[in-house]
Amino acid sequence: MDLSLPENPFGASPSGKKKFYAQLARQLTKMDHGFALIGWHGKQAAGTICAHLYDKIESTYSPVGIIYNLWIDPQFRRQGLASQLATAAEEYLHEIGARSFQVAWRNDPTAEYFWNSRGYAAYETLGAKVAPKPVAP
């Protein structure tokens, strides 16, 4: 994934990326209807997206297709790969029963424009904060 992004409380530091990928792979293999798609340029992975189907009881349009971890290698951006991956994820989620889709994106105008152009509308704000270290007794 893109190591140029700023560190945040919910993301892995550059030194933790390998552990993050291993954990994500374990999560996807254990999750019902969870999947990751990889966009290739020759033999090089150029982008990824993950998604899963979620039975969101309180939603009128459940099950919900949850889309996350869309990433495109900087050298392959602005070539349509993000749209191809997002479309493929939505289509597969719909095939397996999704009645709606949800995605979260960073507070970034480019990401917001991308998802808004695909018909997604922001409806809540997600905040993050690092918890203080516990005080020793």
Secondary structure, 3 states (H helix, E strand, C coil): CCCCCCCCCCCCCHHHHHHHHHHHHHHHHHCCCEEEEEEEECCEEEEEEEEEEECCCCCCCCCEEEEEEEEECHHHCCCCHHHHHHHHHHHHHHHCCCCEEEECCCCCHHHHHHHHHCCCCCCCCCCCCCCCCCCCC
